[in-house]
Amino acid sequence: MKYFHRATLSPDEVLAAAKAFFGSRMAPAEEAPRRRVYAGPLGKVTVAARAEGGHYTFVEVSTDQVGESELDRLAKRFLAEVHKQVEPAHELRGAY
């Protein structure tokens, strides 16, 4: 599955957030200039962040799972956490 979000954080800030979020749950599997891959018993998740027009960063999170797996819920939770960094008043809701 693939998920995306546009944020006003820099790509480096997004990747640091990914390291903090997924690094405590999964082992780092690959590191590239604007991309991180984490793997664990749940599967593999890839986080990519690239600068987009203006002051936005395009964040793409993809998993190797199909449908609504536990890893997909973690991916969506990560994107919600990124949104909360930009907008601290945002309330995190949902079953993920």
trRosetta pair geometry for C-beta under 8 A, 3 or more apart (Angstrom, degrees):
i j d omega theta_ij theta_ji phi_ij phi_ji
1 62 6.8 -174 91 -148 43 62
1 63 5.3 9 47 47 84 98
1 65 6.5 -28 5 79 99 76
1 66 7.2 129 -42 -131 90 27
1 67 7.2 -150 -57 4 125 9
1 72 5.2 37 48 -113 148 116
1 75 7.3 169 90 62 110 156
2 60 6.5 -14 -166 -169 101 99
2 61 7.4 153 -156 83 52 47
2 62 4.4 -17 -101 -100 76 95
3 60 7.3 155 82 -156 46 52
3 61 4.8 -15 64 64 97 95
3 62 7.4 175 21 -80 63 47
3 72 7.9 128 -32 -157 126 79
3 75 5.5 142 26 138 136 116
3 76 6.1 -155 -118 -85 168 69
3 79 5.9 -107 133 -37 128 150
4 58 6.6 -12 -167 -175 116 85
4 59 6.3 154 -156 85 62 57
4 60 4.8 -20 -100 -101 94 69
4 61 7.3 176 -83 20 42 68
4 79 8.0 129 156 -117 10 139
5 59 4.7 -15 62 62 85 110
5 61 8.0 16 7 0 99 105
5 79 4.6 152 -27 -155 142 110
5 82 6.2 135 94 83 148 132
5 83 6.6 -104 -168 -60 144 97
6 52 6.7 -68 -131 47 105 149
6 56 4.9 -8 -174 -169 106 126
6 57 7.1 153 -157 73 56 44
6 58 5.8 -25 -102 -100 76 59
6 59 7.3 178 -90 17 24 81
7 14 6.5 140 61 -84 140 117
7 56 7.0 130 68 -156 30 72
7 57 5.2 -28 67 61 82 97
7 59 5.8 26 6 -13 113 124
7 82 5.4 -85 -77 153 153 112
7 83 7.0 -131 -100 -88 106 52
7 85 7.8 33 -162 71 137 105
7 86 5.4 -154 -156 -50 95 141
8 55 5.8 23 -142 126 87 103
8 56 6.4 -58 -92 -105 55 54
8 57 7.2 130 -131 12 9 90
8 86 5.4 115 41 -133 94 123
9 13 4.1 -120 179 88 109 128
9 14 5.3 135 101 -55 124 81
9 17 7.5 13 154 -12 167 136
9 57 5.8 -65 77 31 65 140
9 82 6.7 -110 16 -166 142 94
9 85 6.2 26 -67 104 135 127
9 86 6.1 -112 -37 -73 92 98
10 13 4.7 98 53 4 77 102
10 14 7.2 -141 94 -5 42 85
10 51 7.9 -16 -151 -86 66 95
10 57 6.3 130 -157 -61 18 141
11 14 5.6 -54 -149 35 35 113
11 15 6.3 30 156 -15 68 106
11 34 5.5 -34 178 -135 141 101
11 49 3.9 157 -141 121 81 110
11 50 6.2 31 -98 -98 134 19
11 51 6.0 -82 -31 -49 118 73
11 57 5.2 -180 -67 -139 64 127
12 15 5.9 -55 -145 40 31 107
12 16 6.3 35 153 -21 64 106
13 16 5.6 -52 -146 36 32 113
13 17 6.4 35 152 -20 64 104
13 85 7.6 179 155 140 118 149
14 17 5.6 -54 -152 35 32 112
14 18 6.5 35 148 -21 64 103
14 47 7.4 -161 144 163 98 118
14 49 4.0 148 81 -102 138 154
14 57 5.8 -161 -26 129 139 146
14 59 5.3 -150 -156 -98 146 117
14 82 6.2 28 -126 -129 86 128
15 18 5.3 -45 -146 33 38 116
15 19 6.5 43 152 -22 64 99
15 34 7.3 -131 -60 -151 134 46
15 36 5.7 132 -147 -20 95 124
15 47 6.8 153 -112 113 66 120
15 49 5.6 -129 -47 25 87 134
16 19 5.6 -48 -150 32 34 113
16 20 6.5 32 151 -15 64 105
17 20 5.7 -55 -149 39 33 110
17 21 6.0 25 156 -14 68 112
17 78 7.5 133 133 -168 103 90
17 81 6.7 174 178 116 121 111
17 82 5.8 124 115 -93 159 83
17 85 6.4 -94 -98 -36 144 157
18 21 5.8 -59 -138 44 29 105
18 22 5.6 -8 177 16 70 113
18 23 7.8 97 129 -26 56 91
18 36 5.3 152 114 58 138 140
18 38 7.8 -162 164 -23 99 126
18 47 4.2 -167 -125 85 151 169
18 49 7.9 -153 -19 -27 133 122
18 78 6.8 48 -110 -167 70 134
19 22 7.0 -59 -116 55 17 83
19 23 4.6 26 -180 -32 57 133
19 28 7.8 2 -125 -83 85 117
19 36 6.8 -119 -68 -142 78 169
20 23 6.2 -22 -87 34 11 114
20 24 7.1 6 176 -15 44 108
21 24 7.3 -90 176 28 16 99
21 25 7.5 -22 148 8 55 117
21 77 7.9 176 -166 108 129 95
21 78 5.0 124 136 -115 160 98
21 81 6.1 153 -92 70 137 159
22 25 5.7 -77 -152 50 44 102
22 26 5.2 -32 176 40 88 108
22 36 7.6 157 63 120 137 124
22 38 4.2 -165 151 0 130 169
22 45 6.3 -138 -124 76 144 132
22 47 7.2 -167 -1 -21 147 133
22 74 7.5 99 -100 154 86 124
22 78 7.0 0 -48 -94 95 140
23 26 7.3 -73 -105 61 18 64
23 28 6.7 1 -113 -54 86 94
23 38 7.1 -125 -76 -107 47 133
25 38 7.6 67 79 155 86 143
25 40 6.6 -93 136 -21 75 166
25 74 7.0 -156 115 -146 167 146
26 38 3.9 98 98 160 126 112
26 39 6.0 167 177 72 116 18
26 40 3.6 -114 -122 -29 89 122
26 42 7.3 -86 -87 39 118 105
26 45 7.0 130 41 29 168 109
27 38 6.7 153 75 -159 33 74
27 39 5.9 -33 67 67 87 72
27 40 6.1 136 13 -78 77 80
28 31 6.4 8 178 -52 125 103
28 36 7.0 -66 -135 -168 96 100
28 37 7.4 96 -167 80 60 58
28 38 5.9 -51 -103 -103 42 72
29 37 4.4 -68 70 111 101 101
29 38 6.0 147 4 -127 95 16
29 39 4.1 65 -56 -3 136 110
29 44 6.6 -41 22 -133 163 106
30 35 7.5 -15 114 119 104 100
30 36 7.2 162 88 -160 66 38
30 37 3.8 27 45 38 99 122
31 35 7.7 161 -159 92 34 65
31 36 5.8 2 -112 -114 68 73
31 37 7.6 -129 -60 28 40 76
32 35 4.2 8 60 57 109 101
32 36 7.6 -153 33 -69 68 38
34 48 6.1 56 126 -161 87 74
34 49 5.6 -127 -175 69 91 63
34 50 5.4 68 158 -82 152 75
35 46 6.6 -6 -170 -174 103 97
35 47 6.9 163 -153 87 54 52
35 48 4.5 -11 -103 -102 90 81
35 49 7.8 178 -79 20 47 61
36 46 7.4 166 87 -154 45 52
36 47 4.9 -5 58 58 91 100
37 44 6.4 0 -175 -174 101 104
37 45 7.2 167 -153 86 55 45
37 46 4.9 -18 -102 -102 82 77
37 47 7.7 -174 -79 21 36 66
38 44 7.2 166 87 -152 45 57
38 45 5.2 -9 60 59 92 93
38 47 7.7 26 0 -3 102 105
39 43 7.3 -90 -141 138 68 31
39 44 4.5 -17 -102 -102 87 83
39 45 7.8 179 -80 21 43 62
40 43 7.3 1 63 44 66 31
42 65 7.6 -43 157 -54 82 137
42 69 7.2 144 -177 145 96 117
42 70 5.5 -104 -138 85 125 107
42 71 4.3 152 144 -66 117 102
42 74 7.4 77 120 6 163 143
43 63 5.9 65 108 -175 134 99
43 64 4.9 -158 179 61 114 95
43 65 4.9 -138 -24 -50 175 100
43 69 7.0 51 -2 120 143 154
43 71 4.7 -68 46 -40 116 165
44 63 6.9 150 85 -155 52 58
44 64 4.5 42 52 -1 94 125
45 61 6.5 -5 -175 -172 103 93
45 62 7.2 164 -154 85 56 41
45 63 5.1 -23 -101 -99 76 78
45 64 7.8 -120 -69 1 40 78
45 71 6.0 -161 -63 -177 109 110
45 74 7.1 -93 -70 96 157 116
45 75 5.9 -168 -136 -82 126 103
46 60 7.9 -6 109 112 92 89
46 61 7.1 163 83 -153 53 45
46 62 4.9 -8 56 58 102 90
46 63 7.7 -173 18 -78 72 32
47 59 7.2 -18 -166 -167 88 91
47 60 7.5 157 -155 84 41 52
47 61 5.4 -7 -104 -104 72 80
47 78 7.5 -96 -98 142 127 152
48 59 7.4 157 84 -155 52 44
48 60 4.7 -8 60 59 100 99
48 61 7.9 -172 25 -74 66 37
48 62 7.9 12 5 6 106 100
49 57 5.4 9 -172 172 99 117
49 58 7.1 163 -150 80 48 50
49 59 5.2 -8 -103 -104 85 73
49 60 7.8 -172 -74 23 41 66
50 57 7.0 160 78 -159 27 72
50 58 5.4 -16 62 57 81 98
51 56 7.7 123 -164 88 54 52
51 57 6.0 -47 -102 -105 45 71
51 58 7.8 45 131 14 5 82
52 56 4.5 -38 68 92 105 100
52 57 6.4 149 10 -122 91 16
52 58 4.4 88 -46 -29 128 101
53 56 6.7 15 71 41 55 107
59 79 6.8 162 106 -116 129 89
59 82 6.2 -43 30 152 177 172
61 75 4.4 166 135 -162 131 104
61 78 6.2 138 -99 78 160 128
61 79 6.2 -127 9 -55 139 105
62 75 7.8 68 -92 -137 5 150
63 69 7.0 -149 131 58 150 121
63 71 4.8 143 -144 124 143 117
63 72 5.6 -123 29 -78 154 67
63 75 5.6 -116 -41 -42 115 145
64 71 8.0 -12 47 106 65 158
65 69 3.8 -73 162 21 150 150
65 71 5.0 138 -4 58 143 122
65 72 5.8 -119 81 -39 125 97
66 69 7.2 86 59 -32 41 115
67 72 7.1 -123 111 -10 39 159
68 72 5.6 -123 -140 75 37 141
68 73 7.1 55 -174 -52 78 90
69 72 4.8 107 51 2 70 100
69 73 7.4 -128 100 -2 44 85
70 73 5.6 -50 -155 33 37 114
70 74 6.7 40 147 -19 65 102
71 74 5.5 -49 -151 34 37 114
71 75 6.5 42 149 -23 66 101
72 75 5.5 -49 -149 32 35 115
72 76 6.5 32 153 -15 65 103
73 76 5.8 -54 -148 39 33 108
73 77 6.2 37 151 -22 65 106
73 95 7.3 -66 -138 110 127 75
73 96 3.8 -161 -166 -128 86 98
74 77 5.4 -53 -146 36 32 115
74 78 6.4 39 153 -25 65 101
74 96 7.2 -152 -57 -176 24 103
75 78 5.7 -50 -153 29 31 114
75 79 6.9 28 151 -15 62 102
76 79 5.7 -52 -152 36 36 111
76 80 6.5 38 149 -19 65 104
76 94 7.4 -93 128 127 124 155
76 96 4.8 15 82 126 113 172
77 80 5.5 -55 -151 37 34 113
77 81 6.4 38 149 -22 66 103
77 92 7.9 52 -146 -162 76 127
77 94 7.9 -156 -90 86 75 121
77 96 4.5 -148 -58 134 93 101
78 81 5.5 -52 -150 33 33 113
78 82 6.6 36 151 -20 65 101
79 82 5.5 -47 -149 32 36 114
79 83 6.5 39 150 -19 63 102
80 83 5.5 -50 -150 35 35 114
80 84 6.4 37 149 -22 65 104
80 90 7.9 -158 -172 133 77 128
80 92 5.3 99 151 -126 127 97
80 94 7.2 -151 -73 34 159 133
80 96 7.4 141 3 85 140 115
81 84 5.5 -52 -148 35 34 114
81 85 6.8 42 150 -26 63 97
81 92 7.5 16 -77 -95 59 136
82 85 5.7 -46 -155 25 35 114
82 86 7.0 27 150 -11 63 103
83 86 5.9 -60 -158 38 35 107
83 87 6.2 -26 164 37 72 102
83 90 5.6 -86 129 108 99 172
84 87 6.6 -78 -129 71 28 65
84 88 6.4 59 177 -115 70 39
84 90 4.9 -131 -101 71 65 113
84 92 6.1 -29 -67 -57 137 103
85 88 7.6 11 -143 -74 18 71
86 90 8.0 38 71 -6 77 136
87 90 4.4 78 100 -28 104 110
